[in-house]
Amino acid sequence: MTIMTRFAGLALAGLMIAGPVAAQDAVADAIKARQSQMRLYAFNLGQLGAMAKGAIEYNADQASAAAGNLALLSTLNAGAMWVPGSDSMSVSNTRALPELWDNMADVGAKAQALAAATAAMNDAAGNGLEALQAAMGPLGGACGACHKAYRAPE
Ligand code: HEC
């Protein structure tokens, strides 16, 4: 048994003892956690995007830092943040569509595609503006593909 699954088991046991109020808190916390991860994606991607379109000057160190953060973020084990019952039909404050929970294999594939795109950006970002720009499309596309399928419009 891995540490992660043992931790998940403990968390579940805790929910069953504490009852529905704590369960609601756990759902709200999980939603906040995953939205926070998404915000960190957006912050770091935003820096790369601003350089790509010339809104701020290209800086190899800054680009590498943002790309490194994206690569790291996309390798987090975020499984516990997507608890059943935390979809947009069941609770408020989330835009995660219920379809996400019916298509976990595809969600995993889209997360893998993002990890591949962030790794490519991590290799490219410090190698000049053109290399960064070339990696931008696939990276933005990996974010967008998942949002199109599993995120409700604002
Ligand atoms: C595997 C699917 C998936 C991938 C890949 C993905 N997202 Fe998301 N994203 C979601 C879902 C689902 C939500 C809605 C989460 C919620 O509201 O609970 C979301 C929400 C967001 C939000 C809104 C957060 C908030 O505070 O409500 C932002 C910003 C965001 N994503 C940015 C990104 C960026 C940038 C990338 C790529 C670097 C990315 N996402 C990749 C699925 C994904």
Residues whose N, C-alpha, C, O or C-beta is under 5 A from the ligand:
A	BS01	HEC	I31 Q35 M38 R39 Y41 A42 L45 N93 T94 R95 A96 V107 K110 A111 L114 L139 A142 C143 C146 H147 Y150 R151
